Amino acid sequence: MNFVKTTALLTLMTLVVLFSATALGFDVISALFFAVIFNFFIYFFSGNLAIKSTRAQPIKDGEYEEVTQIISHLIQKEKMPMPELYVINSDQPNAFATGRNPKNAKVAVTTGILKLLNRDELEGVLAHELSHIKNRDILVSSIAAMLAAAISFMSRMVFWGGGNRNRNTHPAVIVIAMIAAPIASLIIRMAISRTREFGADKTGAEISGNPLALASALEKIERYAKVPMDVNPAVSQLFISDPLKAFSGNSLSKLFSTHPPTVERVRRLRQRQSGIRY
């Protein structure tokens, strides 16, 4: 279901790109070409950028052995390569995974989450992070970012006098393409991010075999992670819980949130407590 929803959202964003290109008088191929170039570096170096921006440190032999033991157990179970492991010196309980494929994966946890969670809950969180790697979510996010960048590129070019607008195009359509289309692409991109979080919860529950432990971990993280973490907003969507605590208000603000409500994630996990493989 999450795969179908993600595909539908990416298709919708592609349609927004086509609408913007038609309305603003751009060649779609050219717009996408510049977007690909723009995101190429980010895609291939996103792992290192995320690690540096969070000031994460490699976990050395003999350190944080519980994390190493859990990850080793889970990757053997899923026949995945061993990711690089990192720790972030932060009291906020959180974790993230990055890397364009399983062979280039990195998993980071905060010192706060290691203090807060018991072993089963930590295993649920780490299984969730491995799910992002297994499901190629970085690739999906990169495609969404590429399409959003194409829309933004065309809108800004027209603002500065670029484009080759058809004189028959109604001014209202041009305004929509310049203003509404970038906003719509951002909303769709955030919806894709939330969908991938639901997907990682589902796959993580299957990997760990204990959805209730992940549900308990998410509740604890929500309860104790009240102070924003000092991280670059560009990498906030990688974390299991929004480290910036940016959108926790009304329904409209949640349209721009990278993470779904914890209460909904917990509800879905509790519904999966039966029929999970161990």
C-alpha positions as CSV (number, residue, x, y, z in Angstrom):
1,M,0.0,0.0,0.0
2,N,2.8,2.4,0.9
3,F,4.6,1.5,-2.4
4,V,1.3,2.3,-4.4
5,K,0.9,5.6,-2.5
6,T,4.5,6.6,-3.1
7,T,4.2,5.8,-6.8
8,A,1.0,7.8,-7.0
9,L,2.6,10.8,-5.3
10,L,5.6,10.7,-7.6
11,T,3.3,10.5,-10.6
12,L,1.3,13.5,-9.3
13,M,4.5,15.5,-8.8
14,T,5.6,14.6,-12.4
15,L,2.3,16.0,-13.6
16,V,3.0,19.2,-11.7
17,V,6.3,19.4,-13.5
18,L,4.7,18.9,-16.9
19,F,2.0,21.6,-16.0
20,S,4.7,24.1,-14.9
21,A,6.8,23.5,-18.0
22,T,3.8,23.9,-20.4
23,A,2.4,27.0,-18.6
24,L,5.8,28.7,-18.3
25,G,7.1,27.8,-21.7
26,F,10.0,25.5,-20.7
27,D,11.3,22.4,-22.4
28,V,10.7,19.6,-19.8
29,I,13.8,17.8,-20.7
30,S,16.0,20.9,-20.1
31,A,14.3,21.5,-16.7
32,L,14.8,18.0,-15.6
33,F,18.4,18.0,-16.8
34,F,19.3,21.0,-14.6
35,A,17.4,19.3,-11.7
36,V,19.4,16.1,-12.2
37,I,22.7,18.0,-12.2
38,F,21.6,19.9,-9.1
39,N,20.8,16.8,-7.2
40,F,23.5,14.5,-8.5
41,F,26.1,15.6,-5.9
42,I,23.5,15.5,-3.1
43,Y,22.5,11.9,-4.0
44,F,26.0,10.5,-4.2
45,F,27.3,12.3,-1.2
46,S,24.2,12.6,1.0
47,G,25.5,10.0,3.5
48,N,28.7,11.9,4.2
49,L,26.8,15.3,4.3
50,A,24.3,13.9,6.8
51,I,27.0,12.6,9.0
52,K,29.0,15.8,8.9
53,S,26.0,18.1,9.5
54,T,25.0,16.1,12.6
55,R,28.6,15.9,13.9
56,A,28.2,12.2,14.3
57,Q,31.2,10.2,15.3
58,P,32.1,6.6,14.2
59,I,31.4,3.9,16.7
60,K,34.7,2.2,17.4
61,D,35.4,-1.4,18.4
62,G,34.4,-1.9,22.0
63,E,32.0,1.1,22.1
64,Y,28.3,0.9,22.3
65,E,28.4,-2.9,21.9
66,E,24.6,-3.2,22.3
67,V,24.1,-1.2,19.1
68,T,26.7,-3.3,17.2
69,Q,25.2,-6.6,18.5
70,I,21.6,-5.6,17.5
71,I,22.6,-4.4,14.0
72,S,24.7,-7.5,13.4
73,H,21.7,-9.7,14.4
74,L,19.3,-7.8,12.1
75,I,21.6,-7.7,9.0
76,Q,22.2,-11.4,9.3
77,K,18.5,-12.0,9.4
78,E,17.9,-9.8,6.3
79,K,21.1,-10.8,4.5
80,M,22.2,-7.1,4.3
81,P,25.8,-5.7,4.4
82,M,27.0,-4.2,7.6
83,P,26.4,-0.4,7.6
84,E,28.8,2.1,9.1
85,L,27.7,2.9,12.7
86,Y,27.8,6.4,14.3
87,V,26.8,8.1,17.5
88,I,25.6,11.7,17.9
89,N,26.2,13.4,21.2
90,S,22.7,14.7,21.9
91,D,20.3,14.3,24.7
92,Q,17.4,14.2,22.2
93,P,16.4,10.5,21.6
94,N,16.6,10.0,17.9
95,A,18.3,8.0,15.1
96,F,18.7,8.1,11.3
97,A,19.9,6.0,8.4
98,T,21.3,7.2,5.1
99,G,23.1,6.0,2.0
100,R,22.1,5.5,-1.6
101,N,22.2,1.7,-1.4
102,P,22.9,-1.0,1.3
103,K,26.6,-1.1,0.4
104,N,27.0,2.6,1.2
105,A,24.7,2.7,4.3
106,K,25.2,4.6,7.5
107,V,23.2,4.3,10.7
108,A,23.5,6.9,13.5
109,V,21.9,7.0,17.0
110,T,22.0,9.7,19.6
111,T,23.3,9.2,23.1
112,G,19.9,10.2,24.3
113,I,18.1,7.3,22.7
114,L,20.7,4.8,24.1
115,K,19.9,6.1,27.6
116,L,16.1,6.1,27.1
117,L,15.2,2.8,25.4
118,N,15.4,-0.8,26.5
119,R,17.0,-3.4,24.2
120,D,13.7,-4.4,22.5
121,E,12.8,-0.8,21.8
122,L,16.2,0.0,20.5
123,E,16.1,-3.1,18.2
124,G,12.7,-1.8,16.9
125,V,14.3,1.6,16.1
126,L,17.3,0.1,14.4
127,A,15.1,-2.3,12.4
128,H,13.2,0.8,11.3
129,E,16.4,2.5,10.2
130,L,17.6,-0.6,8.3
131,S,14.2,-0.6,6.6
132,H,14.9,2.8,5.0
133,I,18.1,1.3,3.6
134,K,16.3,-1.9,2.4
135,N,13.4,0.0,0.9
136,R,15.8,2.4,-1.0
137,D,14.1,5.4,0.5
138,I,17.1,7.7,-0.2
139,L,16.6,7.0,-3.9
140,V,12.9,7.7,-3.7
141,S,13.6,10.9,-1.7
142,S,16.2,11.9,-4.3
143,I,13.7,11.5,-7.2
144,A,11.2,13.6,-5.3
145,A,13.8,16.3,-4.7
146,M,14.8,16.2,-8.4
147,L,11.2,16.9,-9.5
148,A,10.7,19.6,-6.9
149,A,14.0,21.2,-8.0
150,A,12.8,21.3,-11.6
151,I,9.6,23.1,-10.6
152,S,11.5,25.6,-8.5
153,F,14.1,26.1,-11.2
154,M,11.4,27.0,-13.8
155,S,9.5,29.2,-11.4
156,R,12.6,31.2,-10.5
157,M,13.7,31.5,-14.1
158,V,10.4,33.1,-15.1
159,F,10.6,35.4,-12.1
160,W,13.9,36.7,-13.4
161,G,12.6,37.0,-17.0
162,G,13.4,33.6,-18.4
163,G,11.1,31.1,-20.1
164,N,9.3,31.3,-23.4
165,R,5.6,31.7,-22.4
166,N,2.9,31.2,-25.0
167,R,1.1,34.5,-25.5
168,N,-2.2,32.5,-25.4
169,T,-1.5,31.3,-21.9
170,H,-3.9,32.9,-19.4
171,P,-2.1,35.1,-16.8
172,A,-3.9,33.2,-14.0
173,V,-2.4,29.9,-15.2
174,I,1.1,31.5,-15.2
175,V,0.6,32.7,-11.7
176,I,-0.5,29.3,-10.6
177,A,2.5,27.7,-12.2
178,M,4.9,30.2,-10.6
179,I,3.4,30.2,-7.1
180,A,1.0,27.3,-6.5
181,A,3.1,24.7,-8.3
182,P,6.2,25.0,-6.1
183,I,4.0,24.9,-2.9
184,A,2.2,21.9,-4.3
185,S,5.4,20.1,-5.0
186,L,6.7,20.8,-1.5
187,I,3.4,19.4,0.0
188,I,3.7,16.3,-2.2
189,R,7.4,15.8,-1.3
190,M,6.5,16.0,2.4
191,A,3.7,13.5,1.8
192,I,6.2,11.1,0.2
193,S,8.4,11.5,3.2
194,R,5.6,10.6,5.6
195,T,4.6,7.7,3.5
196,R,8.1,6.3,3.6
197,E,8.1,6.6,7.4
198,F,5.0,4.5,7.5
199,G,6.6,2.0,5.2
200,A,9.8,1.8,7.4
201,D,7.6,1.3,10.4
202,K,5.9,-1.6,8.7
203,T,9.1,-3.2,7.4
204,G,10.9,-2.5,10.6
205,A,8.2,-4.3,12.6
206,E,8.5,-7.3,10.2
207,I,12.3,-7.4,10.6
208,S,12.3,-7.2,14.4
209,G,9.2,-9.3,14.8
210,N,8.0,-7.0,17.6
211,P,5.8,-4.0,16.4
212,L,4.8,-3.2,20.0
213,A,8.5,-2.5,20.9
214,L,8.8,0.0,18.1
215,A,5.5,1.5,19.1
216,S,6.7,1.9,22.7
217,A,10.0,3.4,21.4
218,L,8.1,6.0,19.3
219,E,5.9,6.9,22.3
220,K,9.0,7.4,24.5
221,I,10.8,9.5,21.8
222,E,7.7,11.7,21.4
223,R,7.4,12.1,25.2
224,Y,11.0,13.0,25.9
225,A,12.1,14.8,22.7
226,K,10.7,18.2,23.3
227,V,13.8,20.3,22.7
228,P,14.8,20.7,19.0
229,M,18.2,19.2,18.0
230,D,20.8,21.4,16.4
231,V,20.8,19.9,13.0
232,N,20.6,21.1,9.4
233,P,16.9,21.2,8.3
234,A,18.0,19.5,5.0
235,V,18.6,16.2,6.9
236,S,15.7,16.4,9.4
237,Q,13.6,14.0,7.3
238,L,16.2,11.3,7.7
239,F,15.5,10.9,11.4
240,I,12.9,8.5,12.9
241,S,11.3,11.5,14.6
242,D,11.5,15.1,13.5
243,P,14.6,16.4,15.3
244,L,13.5,20.1,14.8
245,K,10.0,19.6,16.2
246,A,9.0,22.1,13.5
247,F,5.3,21.1,12.9
248,S,3.2,19.9,15.8
249,G,0.3,22.2,15.4
250,N,-2.9,22.2,13.3
251,S,-3.7,20.0,10.3
252,L,-2.6,22.7,7.8
253,S,0.9,22.9,9.3
254,K,1.2,19.1,9.2
255,L,0.9,19.2,5.4
256,F,4.5,20.5,5.5
257,S,5.7,18.0,8.1
258,T,8.3,15.4,7.1
259,H,7.0,12.9,9.7
260,P,3.5,11.5,10.3
261,P,1.9,12.0,13.7
262,T,3.3,9.6,16.3
263,V,-0.2,8.6,17.5
264,E,-1.0,7.3,14.0
265,R,2.2,5.4,13.7
266,V,1.7,3.8,17.0
267,R,-1.9,2.9,16.1
268,R,-0.8,1.2,12.9
269,L,2.0,-0.7,14.7
270,R,-0.4,-2.0,17.4
271,Q,-2.7,-3.3,14.6
272,R,0.2,-5.3,13.3
273,Q,0.9,-7.2,16.6
274,S,-0.5,-10.4,15.1
275,G,0.8,-12.2,12.1
276,I,4.4,-10.9,12.2
277,R,7.2,-13.2,11.2
278,Y,9.9,-13.8,13.8
